[in-house]
């Protein structure tokens, strides 16, 4: 039995040798099966190189030709283009010719690279008229398309206007105006300069400008530090405040592995090695970046309060963006000012980790209220709640009880009083060319600097009696058909007349508001008015408004008649021109 196996082994070995000799002696083998070579078809999506180049993929049978024993040399038009010991290779060839001739030589490395087999074949380039243009929208519209047969160049048209010509690649970044739909067309041209008809060569794009990502407010468990955490600092610091960012040592290798892109980065100085981020809005910003894929991203502070970000691949995102395998977070979300220390939990699809941000050491600023020092913590103070109208400092008003971050030594003074009244009477403004109804109001405060600052502003609202419904609801700032006459200084003094009473600690003055250049129909029409004062508190978008009662209900004709009836009409200082104006108002009739 053993002898039979040995004989059979010898016979099979001889058969293999004879077969091998047959193949090796085939210098130009055309018959099927003699040469186990196969070539792949073109994949226009995966193997596009440029407008006039495509990739032809070759592969061969490694059972017959084991790795390391043979070299494969590929020739194109009898010029060697490839020498490869591997299992496959690809050749870049011009696109659009009718046919190509390739030759593959199999060389035995152990016998001085003797050619032991060869094969030649003709390959015909496929015809393609499907442009298949794709537009990816981010900060710009990134265009890509398939090469068109016979094309030597391309043009890009936006809304039928050529913006780029003589393009020899099959991609282009197109800057267009935002928030408007644009039609983008790709035209292919042959060597004679004629347009080649193609399909699917148009795309519609809208570049949206957004300042807020898709996010939802969330509440998680507060972050409790044990004090035993080991923190590792990143080399770079935040760009805005030069703060240091740390990550837990045992998290570092789990979350930020294999990464040349991790930590704090600034596009302006760190080069182009970014995960396609250059086409996004966040590319212009300093970021905290790390390699880690995730569907959603959550960022919460030490209290467990923050946001969960979705649609993180939206290239118009401003706060959080996810590339192929990288997460980018706008540094402003995690930055710390001098004297501050913050902790954040970042949660990804399958993991979460902590980062600690420590602001620069800074001088400890001081703060006082009415001469009394306030307790300062991390350069912040909490103002008392005793002053009715808040506190004034350096041209700004602050609400009582508010927390203020100190950026310098600050001296606050209380504003306990703010009295506003409107004079219950109306006069005629007798200014040449600008006659009309004039109202007057008075405002005083116990804080001279505050009342004279731009943080507190005054004015008078005027409307017709017909528009006033006796509920005050339609005579407020921003109401329709209401004239707002703000107190504007015509000199260096803010007031029409100062009302400073240093003995009783009252400061301020009177101010006026007028409706002038009366049209005839307004002469007999009654008007009403009320005064207002606004206080703009730091950190609040809406101002606090104080209003007086509504007064008036008289027309300029009514006032003129009252002046005529005065016992000292002729002796109270009116000149002839002024008396004529008063008389004209008083005797006005609709018949005029």
ZABAMI-277384 format. One line per field, with one value per residue (C-alpha): residue number from 1; x, y, z. Coordinates in nm, 3 decimals. Layout:
# residues N
n = (NUM, ...) $
X = (X, ...) $
Y = (Y, ...) $
Z = (Z, ...) $
# end
This chain:
# residues 592
n = (1, 2, 3, 4, 5, 6, 7, 8, 9, 10, 11, 12, 13, 14, 15, 16, 17, 18, 19, 20, 21, 22, 23, 24, 25, 26, 27, 28, 29, 30, 31, 32, 33, 34, 35, 36, 37, 38, 39, 40, 41, 42, 43, 44, 45, 46, 47, 48, 49, 50, 51, 52, 53, 54, 55, 56, 57, 58, 59, 60, 61, 62, 63, 64, 65, 66, 67, 68, 69, 70, 71, 72, 73, 74, 75, 76, 77, 78, 79, 80, 81, 82, 83, 84, 85, 86, 87, 88, 89, 90, 91, 92, 93, 94, 95, 96, 97, 98, 99, 100, 101, 102, 103, 104, 105, 106, 107, 108, 109, 110, 111, 112, 113, 114, 115, 116, 117, 118, 119, 120, 121, 122, 123, 124, 125, 126, 127, 128, 129, 130, 131, 132, 133, 134, 135, 136, 137, 138, 139, 140, 141, 142, 143, 144, 145, 146, 147, 148, 149, 150, 151, 152, 153, 154, 155, 156, 157, 158, 159, 160, 161, 162, 163, 164, 165, 166, 167, 168, 169, 170, 171, 172, 173, 174, 175, 176, 177, 178, 179, 180, 181, 182, 183, 184, 185, 186, 187, 188, 189, 190, 191, 192, 193, 194, 195, 196, 197, 198, 199, 200, 201, 202, 203, 204, 205, 206, 207, 208, 209, 210, 211, 212, 213, 214, 215, 216, 217, 218, 219, 220, 221, 222, 223, 224, 225, 226, 227, 228, 229, 230, 231, 232, 233, 234, 235, 236, 237, 238, 239, 240, 241, 242, 243, 244, 245, 246, 247, 248, 249, 250, 251, 252, 253, 254, 255, 256, 257, 258, 259, 260, 261, 262, 263, 264, 265, 266, 267, 268, 269, 270, 271, 272, 273, 274, 275, 276, 277, 278, 279, 280, 281, 282, 283, 284, 285, 286, 287, 288, 289, 290, 291, 292, 293, 294, 295, 296, 297, 298, 299, 300, 301, 302, 303, 304, 305, 306, 307, 308, 309, 310, 311, 312, 313, 314, 315, 316, 317, 318, 319, 320, 321, 322, 323, 324, 325, 326, 327, 328, 329, 330, 331, 332, 333, 334, 335, 336, 337, 338, 339, 340, 341, 342, 343, 344, 345, 346, 347, 348, 349, 350, 351, 352, 353, 354, 355, 356, 357, 358, 359, 360, 361, 362, 363, 364, 365, 366, 367, 368, 369, 370, 371, 372, 373, 374, 375, 376, 377, 378, 379, 380, 381, 382, 383, 384, 385, 386, 387, 388, 389, 390, 391, 392, 393, 394, 395, 396, 397, 398, 399, 400, 401, 402, 403, 404, 405, 406, 407, 408, 409, 410, 411, 412, 413, 414, 415, 416, 417, 418, 419, 420, 421, 422, 423, 424, 425, 426, 427, 428, 429, 430, 431, 432, 433, 434, 435, 436, 437, 438, 439, 440, 441, 442, 443, 444, 445, 446, 447, 448, 449, 450, 451, 452, 453, 454, 455, 456, 457, 458, 459, 460, 461, 462, 463, 464, 465, 466, 467, 468, 469, 470, 471, 472, 473, 474, 475, 476, 477, 478, 479, 480, 481, 482, 483, 484, 485, 486, 487, 488, 489, 490, 491, 492, 493, 494, 495, 496, 497, 498, 499, 500, 501, 502, 503, 504, 505, 506, 507, 508, 509, 510, 511, 512, 513, 514, 515, 516, 517, 518, 519, 520, 521, 522, 523, 524, 525, 526, 527, 528, 529, 530, 531, 532, 533, 534, 535, 536, 537, 538, 539, 540, 541, 542, 543, 544, 545, 546, 547, 548, 549, 550, 551, 552, 553, 554, 555, 556, 557, 558, 559, 560, 561, 562, 563, 564, 565, 566, 567, 568, 569, 570, 571, 572, 573, 574, 575, 576, 577, 578, 579, 580, 581, 582, 583, 584, 585, 586, 587, 588, 589, 590, 591, 592) $
X = (0.000, 0.280, 0.462, 0.149, 0.118, 0.481, 0.443, 0.125, 0.308, 0.587, 0.336, 0.151, 0.477, 0.580, 0.241, 0.282, 0.633, 0.513, 0.224, 0.459, 0.694, 0.402, 0.303, 0.656, 0.728, 0.419, 0.575, 0.260, -0.028, -0.371, -0.566, -0.818, -0.701, -0.330, -0.262, -0.468, -0.481, -0.797, -0.862, -1.133, -1.385, -1.384, -1.564, -1.616, -1.714, -1.424, -1.147, -1.179, -0.842, -0.917, -1.112, -0.901, -0.777, -0.935, -0.804, -0.798, -0.761, -0.561, -0.557, -0.409, -0.429, -0.193, -0.245, -0.054, 0.192, 0.266, 0.352, 0.726, 0.825, 0.708, 0.706, 0.431, 0.519, 0.241, 0.306, 0.088, 0.160, 0.485, 0.597, 0.637, 0.410, 0.401, 0.628, 0.454, 0.506, 0.160, -0.179, -0.324, -0.241, -0.413, -0.308, -0.403, -0.491, -0.633, -1.012, -1.199, -0.978, -1.142, -0.903, -0.583, -0.332, -0.187, 0.073, 0.147, 0.474, 0.514, 0.878, 1.040, 1.238, 1.443, 1.568, 1.690, 1.337, 1.302, 0.968, 0.784, 0.446, 0.300, -0.037, -0.162, -0.509, -0.703, -0.928, -1.194, -1.276, -1.645, -1.852, -2.000, -2.236, -2.382, -2.228, -2.387, -2.291, -2.311, -2.311, -2.216, -2.316, -2.121, -1.935, -1.913, -2.076, -1.831, -1.900, -1.790, -1.892, -1.805, -1.567, -1.749, -1.619, -1.420, -1.408, -1.085, -1.219, -1.525, -1.702, -1.908, -2.215, -2.409, -2.755, -2.648, -2.337, -1.993, -1.787, -1.505, -1.378, -1.096, -1.131, -0.945, -1.039, -1.379, -1.432, -1.470, -1.550, -1.807, -1.872, -2.226, -2.447, -2.614, -2.983, -3.070, -3.131, -2.882, -2.879, -2.529, -2.451, -2.143, -2.066, -1.816, -1.617, -1.435, -1.103, -1.288, -1.439, -1.786, -2.019, -2.068, -2.426, -2.452, -2.722, -2.756, -2.526, -2.723, -2.767, -2.962, -2.786, -2.870, -2.591, -2.754, -2.595, -2.664, -2.528, -2.691, -2.648, -2.930, -2.924, -3.150, -3.104, -3.033, -2.982, -2.747, -2.605, -2.371, -1.999, -1.851, -1.470, -1.300, -0.973, -0.784, -0.818, -0.495, -0.509, -0.296, -0.262, -0.268, 0.029, -0.172, -0.397, -0.726, -0.682, -0.922, -0.820, -0.500, -0.660, -0.513, -0.726, -0.676, -0.815, -0.815, -0.508, -0.701, -0.934, -0.663, -0.569, -0.931, -1.073, -0.785, -0.586, -0.371, -0.425, -0.219, -0.531, -0.629, -0.658, -0.668, -0.629, -0.653, -0.712, -0.519, -0.192, -0.218, -0.217, -0.458, -0.445, -0.812, -1.082, -1.257, -1.320, -1.203, -1.542, -1.733, -1.802, -1.625, -1.302, -1.252, -1.265, -1.027, -1.152, -1.107, -1.072, -1.029, -1.060, -1.379, -1.692, -2.028, -2.383, -2.468, -2.248, -2.346, -2.158, -2.259, -2.096, -2.021, -2.390, -2.484, -2.650, -2.578, -2.685, -2.707, -2.605, -2.766, -2.713, -2.346, -2.243, -2.422, -2.140, -2.303, -2.263, -2.097, -2.050, -2.004, -1.918, -1.835, -1.620, -1.552, -1.405, -1.327, -1.527, -1.466, -1.594, -1.582, -1.337, -1.576, -1.796, -1.521, -1.304, -1.229, -1.140, -0.853, -0.926, -1.195, -1.188, -1.446, -1.522, -1.718, -1.851, -1.846, -2.069, -2.041, -2.237, -2.046, -1.840, -1.804, -1.510, -1.424, -1.215, -1.098, -1.030, -0.822, -0.797, -0.478, -0.378, -0.471, -0.465, -0.750, -0.964, -1.157, -1.511, -1.696, -2.057, -2.098, -1.750, -1.804, -1.588, -1.759, -1.643, -1.464, -1.461, -1.274, -1.297, -1.677, -1.899, -2.267, -2.428, -2.657, -3.035, -3.100, -3.091, -3.434, -3.300, -2.968, -2.611, -2.409, -2.045, -1.842, -2.137, -2.332, -2.624, -2.636, -2.943, -2.954, -2.850, -2.672, -2.335, -2.068, -1.738, -1.464, -1.230, -1.082, -1.127, -1.489, -1.666, -2.044, -2.287, -2.652, -2.948, -3.227, -3.447, -3.565, -3.855, -4.023, -4.312, -4.471, -4.599, -4.980, -5.001, -4.914, -4.748, -4.691, -4.337, -4.271, -3.963, -3.965, -4.057, -4.095, -4.401, -4.610, -4.730, -4.461, -4.469, -4.226, -4.117, -3.880, -3.658, -3.443, -3.233, -3.014, -2.725, -2.592, -2.360, -2.624, -2.896, -2.656, -2.529, -2.648, -2.754, -3.066, -3.247, -3.566, -3.824, -4.187, -4.449, -4.716, -5.031, -5.382, -5.657, -5.853, -5.572, -5.556, -5.804, -5.764, -5.589, -5.230, -5.189, -5.149, -4.913, -4.591, -4.252, -4.293, -4.670, -4.811, -4.913, -4.714, -4.444, -4.136, -3.941, -3.619, -3.433, -3.143, -2.903, -2.870, -2.575, -2.324, -2.596, -2.835, -3.125, -3.346, -3.301, -3.105, -3.280, -2.992, -3.070, -2.749, -2.904, -3.173, -2.949, -3.161, -3.007, -3.145, -3.347, -3.637, -3.662, -3.912, -4.082, -4.274, -4.482, -4.402, -4.486, -4.854, -5.057, -5.388, -5.600, -5.398, -5.459, -5.800, -5.709, -5.647, -5.320, -5.201, -4.855, -4.665, -4.297, -4.080, -3.732, -3.544, -3.275, -3.040, -2.899, -2.583, -2.649, -3.016, -3.139, -3.460, -3.449, -3.661, -3.909, -4.073, -4.381, -4.571, -4.945, -5.098, -5.173, -5.292, -5.617, -5.586, -5.521, -5.283, -5.594, -5.716, -5.382, -5.381, -5.729, -5.622, -5.326, -5.555, -5.780, -5.488, -5.503, -5.146, -5.166, -5.016, -4.763, -4.617, -4.332, -4.480, -4.360, -4.579, -4.481, -4.548, -4.884, -4.978, -4.896, -5.110, -5.396, -5.382, -5.400, -5.685, -5.909, -5.844, -6.160, -6.208, -6.340, -5.990) $
Y = (0.000, 0.237, 0.146, 0.229, 0.571, 0.647, 0.552, 0.765, 1.060, 1.032, 1.014, 1.326, 1.513, 1.427, 1.545, 1.878, 1.919, 1.841, 2.087, 2.353, 2.301, 2.341, 2.675, 2.811, 2.747, 2.949, 3.287, 3.437, 3.231, 3.330, 3.014, 3.033, 2.874, 2.867, 3.191, 3.241, 3.622, 3.825, 4.197, 4.397, 4.622, 4.999, 5.129, 5.492, 5.590, 5.434, 5.452, 5.801, 5.975, 6.285, 6.420, 6.226, 5.932, 5.616, 5.311, 4.963, 4.703, 4.382, 4.076, 3.730, 3.378, 3.346, 2.971, 2.922, 3.205, 3.222, 3.553, 3.623, 3.386, 3.583, 3.941, 4.068, 4.337, 4.525, 4.700, 4.960, 5.008, 4.813, 5.056, 4.907, 5.085, 4.842, 4.594, 4.424, 4.119, 4.144, 3.998, 4.280, 4.614, 4.902, 5.114, 5.470, 5.518, 5.801, 5.803, 5.815, 5.622, 5.336, 5.063, 4.991, 4.709, 4.568, 4.293, 4.113, 3.919, 3.667, 3.664, 3.391, 3.568, 3.258, 3.231, 3.586, 3.710, 3.484, 3.541, 3.216, 3.327, 3.621, 3.738, 4.027, 4.158, 4.450, 4.644, 4.885, 5.193, 5.209, 5.498, 5.727, 6.019, 6.014, 6.310, 6.215, 6.545, 6.544, 6.860, 6.836, 7.156, 7.303, 7.632, 7.594, 7.363, 7.077, 6.934, 6.600, 6.418, 6.122, 6.168, 6.203, 6.006, 6.228, 6.521, 6.720, 6.993, 7.101, 7.425, 7.505, 7.726, 7.881, 7.999, 7.981, 8.196, 8.038, 8.082, 7.839, 7.711, 7.487, 7.247, 6.922, 6.755, 6.607, 6.811, 7.176, 7.386, 7.648, 7.961, 8.094, 8.335, 8.189, 8.120, 8.120, 7.814, 7.792, 7.573, 7.439, 7.283, 7.090, 7.116, 6.875, 6.985, 6.774, 6.862, 7.072, 7.292, 7.150, 7.063, 6.690, 6.598, 6.439, 6.343, 6.425, 6.724, 6.969, 7.002, 7.237, 7.371, 7.599, 7.708, 7.788, 8.016, 7.898, 8.005, 7.735, 7.361, 7.111, 7.059, 6.979, 7.093, 6.795, 6.729, 6.455, 6.357, 6.625, 6.558, 6.453, 6.455, 6.236, 6.427, 6.112, 6.172, 6.179, 6.447, 6.477, 6.822, 6.882, 7.065, 7.346, 7.584, 7.747, 8.025, 8.275, 8.262, 8.053, 7.803, 7.456, 7.151, 6.821, 6.471, 6.179, 5.960, 5.630, 5.779, 5.916, 5.590, 5.476, 5.784, 5.958, 5.670, 5.659, 6.026, 6.292, 6.503, 6.528, 6.807, 7.176, 7.288, 7.611, 7.583, 7.903, 7.759, 7.380, 7.299, 7.106, 6.763, 6.776, 6.520, 6.699, 6.985, 7.256, 7.256, 7.323, 7.641, 7.503, 7.487, 7.859, 7.814, 7.686, 7.345, 7.060, 6.758, 6.384, 6.068, 5.891, 5.815, 5.898, 5.956, 6.219, 6.422, 6.550, 6.815, 6.900, 7.110, 7.021, 7.061, 6.809, 7.076, 7.116, 7.002, 6.693, 6.763, 6.579, 6.617, 6.646, 6.585, 6.901, 7.105, 7.432, 7.341, 7.605, 7.426, 7.051, 6.868, 6.504, 6.407, 6.053, 5.950, 6.274, 6.496, 6.873, 7.094, 7.473, 7.578, 7.846, 7.567, 7.445, 7.753, 7.906, 8.266, 8.367, 8.253, 8.004, 7.625, 7.412, 7.040, 6.891, 6.546, 6.459, 6.166, 5.979, 5.683, 5.420, 5.609, 5.924, 6.102, 6.409, 6.707, 6.975, 7.330, 7.564, 7.933, 8.131, 8.255, 8.620, 8.908, 8.886, 9.190, 9.374, 9.510, 9.749, 9.862, 10.208, 10.174, 9.829, 9.543, 9.240, 8.881, 8.776, 8.413, 8.325, 8.692, 8.697, 8.881, 8.861, 9.202, 9.273, 9.275, 9.596, 9.866, 9.901, 9.986, 9.803, 9.925, 10.154, 10.111, 10.261, 10.360, 10.038, 9.929, 9.591, 9.423, 9.362, 9.008, 8.950, 8.774, 8.987, 8.863, 9.110, 9.211, 9.491, 9.647, 9.765, 10.026, 9.991, 10.253, 10.195, 10.336, 10.344, 10.614, 10.684, 10.929, 11.010, 11.257, 11.431, 11.787, 11.793, 12.056, 12.118, 12.417, 12.539, 12.509, 12.844, 12.774, 12.916, 12.643, 12.383, 12.489, 12.224, 12.070, 12.039, 11.810, 11.824, 11.559, 11.542, 11.255, 11.244, 10.985, 10.958, 10.854, 11.146, 10.940, 10.678, 10.927, 11.107, 10.788, 10.619, 10.317, 10.515, 10.680, 10.889, 10.998, 11.095, 10.896, 11.096, 10.979, 11.100, 11.077, 10.869, 10.610, 10.608, 10.364, 10.474, 10.146, 10.250, 9.924, 10.095, 10.376, 10.194, 10.168, 9.987, 10.046, 10.128, 10.488, 10.619, 10.883, 10.815, 11.134, 11.027, 11.272, 11.387, 11.648, 11.951, 12.073, 11.905, 11.886, 11.594, 11.802, 12.082, 12.215, 12.056, 11.964, 11.898, 11.913, 11.824, 11.881, 11.617, 11.403, 11.435, 11.467, 11.483, 11.733, 11.810, 11.704, 11.780, 11.602, 11.774, 11.691, 11.962, 12.080, 12.011, 11.937, 12.123, 11.822, 11.783, 12.141, 12.065, 11.703, 11.623, 11.450, 11.265, 11.184, 10.997, 10.992, 10.684, 10.585, 10.270, 10.095, 9.871, 9.611, 9.424, 9.062, 9.120, 9.169, 9.352, 9.685, 9.760, 10.042, 10.290, 10.483, 10.786, 10.842, 10.964, 11.338, 11.588, 11.526, 11.871, 11.999, 12.273, 12.481, 12.428, 12.550, 12.853, 12.956, 12.916, 13.145, 13.404, 13.395, 13.462, 13.795, 13.878, 13.765, 14.089, 14.129, 13.780, 13.811, 13.697, 13.899, 13.989, 13.686, 13.448, 13.606, 13.569, 13.195, 13.155, 13.347, 13.135, 12.813, 12.946, 13.060, 12.759, 12.599, 12.296, 12.531, 12.665) $
Z = (0.000, 0.094, -0.227, -0.433, -0.262, -0.335, -0.704, -0.728, -0.571, -0.826, -1.112, -0.986, -0.943, -1.297, -1.419, -1.241, -1.384, -1.735, -1.694, -1.567, -1.859, -2.095, -1.937, -1.904, -2.269, -2.369, -2.446, -2.599, -2.469, -2.601, -2.521, -2.235, -1.911, -1.992, -1.808, -1.490, -1.532, -1.486, -1.495, -1.321, -1.483, -1.423, -1.121, -1.215, -0.861, -0.679, -0.933, -1.080, -1.089, -1.291, -1.583, -1.833, -1.627, -1.493, -1.311, -1.461, -1.187, -1.245, -1.024, -1.064, -0.923, -0.627, -0.594, -0.916, -0.852, -0.475, -0.313, -0.304, -0.586, -0.889, -1.012, -1.236, -1.489, -1.665, -1.998, -2.164, -2.536, -2.476, -2.204, -1.858, -1.609, -1.315, -1.141, -0.852, -0.631, -0.476, -0.561, -0.770, -0.928, -1.098, -1.393, -1.468, -1.831, -2.042, -2.059, -2.385, -2.635, -2.818, -2.700, -2.512, -2.540, -2.219, -2.166, -1.841, -1.791, -1.508, -1.396, -1.186, -0.915, -0.834, -1.194, -1.260, -1.330, -1.630, -1.806, -1.753, -1.883, -2.067, -2.186, -2.395, -2.437, -2.580, -2.352, -2.475, -2.275, -2.181, -2.309, -2.044, -2.099, -1.747, -1.564, -1.231, -1.069, -0.688, -0.474, -0.107, 0.070, 0.360, 0.376, -0.004, -0.257, -0.320, -0.666, -0.812, -1.129, -1.353, -1.646, -1.977, -2.278, -2.512, -2.269, -2.245, -2.015, -1.815, -1.728, -1.417, -1.460, -1.172, -1.274, -1.642, -1.589, -1.634, -1.316, -1.401, -1.734, -1.856, -1.560, -1.624, -1.295, -1.206, -0.890, -0.799, -0.490, -0.574, -0.363, -0.408, -0.215, 0.093, 0.159, -0.214, -0.433, -0.719, -1.031, -1.101, -1.441, -1.556, -1.929, -2.091, -2.399, -2.661, -2.827, -3.088, -2.817, -2.868, -2.578, -2.536, -2.459, -2.116, -1.869, -1.498, -1.531, -1.311, -0.937, -0.709, -0.400, -0.109, 0.121, 0.453, 0.710, 1.063, 1.397, 1.607, 1.577, 1.619, 1.994, 2.287, 2.647, 2.875, 3.245, 3.368, 3.704, 3.844, 3.806, 4.140, 4.154, 4.416, 4.419, 4.318, 3.945, 3.744, 3.477, 3.164, 3.007, 2.633, 2.489, 2.334, 2.520, 2.422, 2.174, 2.331, 2.698, 2.696, 2.936, 2.995, 2.909, 3.091, 3.036, 3.278, 3.229, 3.215, 2.952, 2.727, 2.555, 2.531, 2.365, 2.192, 2.048, 1.738, 1.691, 1.530, 1.564, 1.927, 2.175, 2.089, 1.732, 1.538, 1.166, 1.103, 1.235, 1.236, 0.867, 0.644, 0.812, 0.907, 0.847, 0.554, 0.792, 0.554, 0.381, 0.703, 0.898, 1.202, 0.998, 1.063, 1.441, 1.709, 1.825, 2.071, 1.843, 1.882, 1.676, 1.774, 1.576, 1.732, 1.616, 1.879, 2.111, 2.458, 2.657, 3.014, 3.286, 3.647, 3.737, 3.469, 3.255, 2.887, 2.541, 2.324, 1.965, 1.675, 1.298, 1.383, 1.021, 0.904, 0.754, 0.856, 1.224, 1.438, 1.771, 1.711, 1.391, 1.316, 1.019, 0.900, 1.234, 1.416, 1.651, 1.653, 1.934, 1.921, 2.192, 2.316, 2.460, 2.692, 2.748, 3.089, 3.164, 3.393, 3.746, 3.635, 3.656, 3.477, 3.437, 3.147, 3.065, 2.695, 2.601, 2.271, 2.136, 2.331, 2.587, 2.794, 2.950, 3.159, 3.070, 3.312, 3.194, 3.409, 3.328, 3.364, 3.703, 3.728, 3.966, 4.216, 4.147, 4.415, 4.423, 4.654, 4.688, 4.837, 4.984, 5.137, 5.005, 4.848, 4.875, 4.553, 4.433, 4.114, 4.020, 4.047, 4.296, 4.385, 4.423, 4.722, 4.684, 4.879, 4.609, 4.444, 4.099, 4.110, 4.099, 3.875, 3.769, 3.484, 3.265, 3.319, 3.536, 3.712, 3.860, 4.231, 4.322, 3.990, 3.961, 3.793, 3.652, 3.740, 3.461, 3.669, 4.011, 4.019, 4.233, 4.247, 4.378, 4.470, 4.280, 4.538, 4.387, 4.036, 4.030, 3.699, 3.652, 3.357, 3.389, 3.382, 3.116, 2.753, 2.590, 2.236, 2.105, 1.940, 1.729, 1.379, 1.132, 1.410, 1.605, 1.777, 2.104, 2.372, 2.677, 2.968, 3.223, 3.519, 3.632, 3.945, 4.125, 4.430, 4.201, 3.998, 3.775, 3.699, 3.603, 3.368, 3.200, 2.883, 3.090, 3.189, 2.900, 2.888, 2.640, 2.582, 2.393, 2.206, 2.027, 1.946, 2.203, 1.950, 1.956, 2.336, 2.494, 2.859, 2.954, 2.874, 2.681, 2.345, 2.444, 2.521, 2.356, 2.026, 1.999, 1.657, 1.581, 1.878, 1.839, 2.055, 2.126, 2.298, 2.520, 2.305, 2.434, 2.212, 2.420, 2.647, 2.910, 2.905, 3.043, 2.922, 3.276, 3.559, 3.882, 4.120, 4.491, 4.672, 5.015, 4.959, 4.737, 4.424, 4.079, 3.728, 3.530, 3.302, 2.939, 2.665, 2.378, 2.100, 1.798, 1.544, 1.193, 1.252, 0.942, 0.927, 1.023, 1.347, 1.468, 1.629, 1.712, 2.085, 2.173, 2.485, 2.614, 2.884, 2.984, 3.015, 3.137, 3.038, 3.242, 3.043, 3.281, 3.185, 3.088, 3.001, 2.646, 2.740, 2.920, 3.227, 3.149, 3.389, 3.271, 3.402, 3.384, 3.058, 3.039, 2.779, 2.594, 2.440, 2.089, 1.985, 1.909, 2.268, 2.405, 2.174, 2.297, 2.661, 2.596, 2.437, 2.743, 2.978, 3.154, 3.057, 2.700, 2.569, 2.847, 2.896, 2.652, 2.321, 2.023, 1.728, 1.519, 1.806, 1.882, 1.517, 1.530, 1.845, 1.687, 1.370, 1.573, 1.787, 1.502, 1.275, 1.136, 0.915, 0.647, 0.605) $
# end
